[in-house]
Amino acid sequence: MQTPSSTHPRAGLFRICAAALALLALSGCASVFLVDNQVQSYARWADRPTPSGASAPAAIPQAPQVFRFDRLPSQQDKRGGAGQGELEKLTTLSMAKVGWTPAAAGVTAPWTVEVSGGTLRLPRAPWESPYDGYWGGGFGPGFGFPGRDYVVTGTGQIIYAPMFLRMDTPYYQREVSLVIRHAASGRVVYETRAAHDGRWNSSNALWLAMLDAALRDFPAPPEGLRQINIEVPR
């Protein structure tokens, strides 16, 4: 004999909703996040000078190629060296995807690669206000104004200071850049950079996605700024 609760239509609906939520939770574990990059690249292979100093046409180098990393003085000290080493490891992975690998010990590399990355941490997104209430700013007509932390009456009396400030979520602006030089002459033959901003915490997967975006269409990129989106598993 069935109990009334088991035959109630809401019981079946509850089971369906529970199953749907469970499925959604499982799918969320395998979800990805989008790293949207603004990328701009410049190729100057044909401007490579000869040892005599004269300009000579040069074919776009085809993979495989070998290179060595070159560091700025600020990237060589103890404070920045560890982070720079990690960034160069990720760059090695990304460069390998286009057929460029670090030269073995004792092997002369025709190219040098200089890579740099930076992060600007903001307390909130640029478009957010620290004084926005639960309804996006103020508390409705006559009770506040977007971005204001008080209300002034007609007589000039301040009658309100908000109790509920926005709980700030950090927002990050990041950029990574690569400069490739002809080792013998020091001439820059390729420059590319990728910029990304969002709330994702720093991770190797995030930086690798930015490096991959910066090297998209290497060694013959299109002109102008372009957006390159890369999905990264959570």
C-alpha positions as CSV (number, residue, x, y, z in Angstrom):
1,M,0.0,0.0,0.0
2,Q,1.4,3.4,-1.0
3,T,1.7,6.2,1.5
4,P,0.0,9.5,0.6
5,S,3.4,11.2,0.4
6,S,4.7,8.8,-2.2
7,T,1.7,9.4,-4.5
8,H,1.7,13.2,-4.1
9,P,2.6,14.8,-7.4
10,R,5.1,17.1,-5.7
11,A,7.1,14.1,-4.5
12,G,7.9,13.1,-8.0
13,L,8.7,16.7,-9.0
14,F,11.0,17.0,-6.0
15,R,12.9,13.8,-7.1
16,I,13.2,15.2,-10.7
17,C,14.6,18.5,-9.4
18,A,17.0,16.7,-7.1
19,A,18.3,14.6,-9.9
20,A,18.7,17.6,-12.2
21,L,20.6,19.5,-9.5
22,A,22.9,16.5,-9.0
23,L,23.6,16.3,-12.7
24,L,24.3,20.0,-12.8
25,A,26.7,19.7,-9.9
26,L,28.5,16.8,-11.7
27,S,28.7,18.7,-14.9
28,G,30.1,21.7,-13.1
29,C,33.0,19.7,-11.9
30,A,34.1,19.2,-15.5
31,S,33.4,22.7,-16.6
32,V,35.8,25.2,-18.1
33,F,36.4,28.9,-17.8
34,L,37.0,31.3,-20.6
35,V,40.3,33.2,-20.9
36,D,39.5,36.0,-23.4
37,N,42.6,37.8,-24.6
38,Q,43.3,40.9,-26.6
39,V,46.2,40.1,-28.8
40,Q,48.4,42.2,-31.0
41,S,51.5,40.8,-32.9
42,Y,54.2,42.3,-35.1
43,A,56.4,40.3,-37.4
44,R,59.5,41.9,-38.9
45,W,61.4,38.9,-40.3
46,A,62.2,40.6,-43.6
47,D,64.0,43.5,-41.8
48,R,66.8,41.4,-40.4
49,P,70.2,43.0,-41.2
50,T,73.2,41.2,-42.5
51,P,76.5,41.2,-40.6
52,S,77.7,44.1,-42.8
53,G,74.8,46.2,-41.5
54,A,72.8,46.2,-44.8
55,S,69.2,45.2,-44.8
56,A,68.5,41.9,-46.6
57,P,65.3,40.0,-47.2
58,A,64.9,37.0,-44.9
59,A,62.4,34.2,-45.2
60,I,60.0,33.5,-42.4
61,P,61.8,30.8,-40.3
62,Q,60.1,27.4,-40.5
63,A,59.9,25.0,-37.5
64,P,61.8,23.5,-36.0
65,Q,63.9,26.3,-34.5
66,V,66.0,26.6,-31.3
67,F,66.3,29.6,-29.1
68,R,67.6,30.8,-25.8
69,F,66.0,33.0,-23.2
70,D,67.2,36.5,-22.6
71,R,66.5,38.4,-19.4
72,L,66.3,42.0,-18.5
73,P,68.3,43.1,-15.5
74,S,65.1,43.4,-13.4
75,Q,64.4,39.7,-14.3
76,Q,67.7,38.5,-13.1
77,D,67.7,39.4,-9.4
78,K,66.7,37.1,-6.6
79,R,63.4,38.8,-6.1
80,G,62.1,38.4,-9.6
81,G,64.2,35.4,-10.8
82,A,62.0,32.7,-9.3
83,G,58.8,34.0,-10.9
84,Q,60.6,34.6,-14.2
85,G,61.9,31.1,-14.2
86,E,58.3,29.8,-13.8
87,L,57.1,32.0,-16.6
88,E,59.9,30.8,-18.9
89,K,58.9,27.2,-18.2
90,L,55.4,27.9,-19.3
91,T,56.8,29.8,-22.4
92,T,58.8,26.7,-23.3
93,L,55.6,24.7,-23.3
94,S,53.8,27.2,-25.4
95,M,56.7,27.7,-27.9
96,A,57.0,23.9,-28.3
97,K,53.5,24.0,-29.8
98,V,54.8,26.1,-32.7
99,G,58.0,24.0,-33.1
100,W,60.5,26.2,-31.2
101,T,62.5,24.7,-28.4
102,P,65.4,25.8,-26.1
103,A,68.8,25.1,-27.5
104,A,70.8,22.3,-25.9
105,A,73.9,23.2,-23.9
106,G,76.8,24.1,-26.2
107,V,74.5,24.7,-29.2
108,T,74.4,28.2,-30.7
109,A,70.8,29.5,-30.9
110,P,70.0,31.8,-33.8
111,W,67.2,33.4,-31.8
112,T,66.6,34.9,-28.3
113,V,63.3,35.1,-26.6
114,E,62.5,37.7,-23.9
115,V,59.2,37.1,-22.0
116,S,57.6,39.2,-19.4
117,G,54.3,39.2,-17.5
118,G,52.6,41.5,-15.1
119,T,49.4,41.7,-13.0
120,L,47.6,44.7,-11.6
121,R,45.2,43.8,-8.8
122,L,42.2,46.0,-8.3
123,P,39.9,45.9,-5.3
124,R,36.9,45.6,-7.6
125,A,36.0,45.7,-11.3
126,P,36.5,49.2,-12.9
127,W,32.8,49.6,-13.4
128,E,31.8,48.8,-9.9
129,S,31.2,51.3,-7.1
130,P,32.1,50.5,-3.4
131,Y,28.8,52.3,-2.4
132,D,26.4,50.3,-4.5
133,G,23.6,48.8,-2.4
134,Y,21.8,45.5,-3.0
135,W,19.8,47.2,-5.8
136,G,22.9,48.5,-7.7
137,G,23.1,51.9,-6.1
138,G,21.2,53.8,-3.5
139,F,17.9,52.5,-2.2
140,G,15.4,53.8,-4.7
141,P,13.9,57.2,-5.4
142,G,14.3,59.6,-2.5
143,F,16.6,57.2,-0.6
144,G,19.9,57.5,-2.3
145,F,21.9,58.1,-5.4
146,P,24.3,55.7,-7.2
147,G,27.8,56.1,-5.9
148,R,26.8,58.4,-3.0
149,D,27.4,57.4,0.7
150,Y,24.8,59.8,2.1
151,V,21.5,61.5,1.5
152,V,21.1,65.3,2.0
153,T,17.7,66.7,2.8
154,G,16.3,70.0,1.5
155,T,17.7,71.8,4.5
156,G,21.2,70.4,3.9
157,Q,21.1,67.8,6.7
158,I,22.8,64.5,6.1
159,I,20.4,61.9,7.2
160,Y,21.9,58.6,6.0
161,A,25.1,56.7,5.6
162,P,24.8,53.2,4.1
163,M,25.1,50.2,6.4
164,F,25.6,47.8,3.5
165,L,28.7,48.4,1.4
166,R,29.5,46.1,-1.5
167,M,31.6,43.1,-0.6
168,D,34.5,43.7,-3.0
169,T,35.8,40.9,-5.1
170,P,39.3,41.5,-6.5
171,Y,39.7,42.1,-10.2
172,Y,42.9,41.5,-12.1
173,Q,44.4,43.0,-15.2
174,R,47.2,40.9,-16.7
175,E,49.5,41.1,-19.7
176,V,52.2,38.9,-21.1
177,S,54.6,39.8,-23.9
178,L,57.2,38.0,-25.9
179,V,60.0,39.6,-27.9
180,I,62.1,37.5,-30.3
181,R,65.4,38.8,-31.6
182,H,67.9,37.7,-34.1
183,A,70.7,36.6,-31.8
184,A,73.7,37.7,-33.9
185,S,72.4,41.3,-34.6
186,G,70.0,41.8,-31.7
187,R,67.4,43.0,-34.1
188,V,63.7,42.5,-33.0
189,V,62.0,40.2,-35.5
190,Y,58.8,39.4,-33.7
191,E,56.8,41.0,-30.9
192,T,53.5,39.9,-29.5
193,R,51.4,40.6,-26.4
194,A,48.2,39.3,-24.9
195,A,46.1,41.1,-22.3
196,H,43.4,39.6,-20.2
197,D,41.3,40.9,-17.3
198,G,38.9,39.2,-15.0
199,R,38.4,37.7,-11.6
200,W,40.3,34.4,-12.1
201,N,43.1,33.8,-9.6
202,S,46.6,33.5,-11.0
203,S,47.5,29.9,-12.1
204,N,49.8,28.2,-14.5
205,A,46.9,27.2,-16.7
206,L,45.8,30.9,-16.9
207,W,49.2,32.1,-17.9
208,L,49.7,29.3,-20.4
209,A,46.4,30.2,-22.0
210,M,47.6,33.8,-22.4
211,L,50.9,32.6,-23.9
212,D,49.1,30.4,-26.3
213,A,46.9,33.3,-27.3
214,A,50.0,35.5,-27.8
215,L,51.6,32.9,-30.1
216,R,48.4,32.3,-32.1
217,D,49.1,32.5,-35.9
218,F,52.9,32.5,-35.2
219,P,55.1,33.3,-37.2
220,A,52.9,35.2,-39.7
221,P,50.1,36.8,-37.7
222,P,47.4,39.1,-39.1
223,E,47.7,42.8,-38.6
224,G,45.7,44.7,-35.9
225,L,44.2,43.9,-32.6
226,R,42.3,40.7,-32.3
227,Q,40.4,38.7,-29.7
228,I,41.5,35.1,-29.0
229,N,39.4,33.1,-26.5
230,I,40.8,29.9,-24.9
231,E,38.9,27.6,-22.7
232,V,40.7,26.2,-19.7
233,P,39.5,23.4,-17.5
234,R,38.5,24.4,-14.0
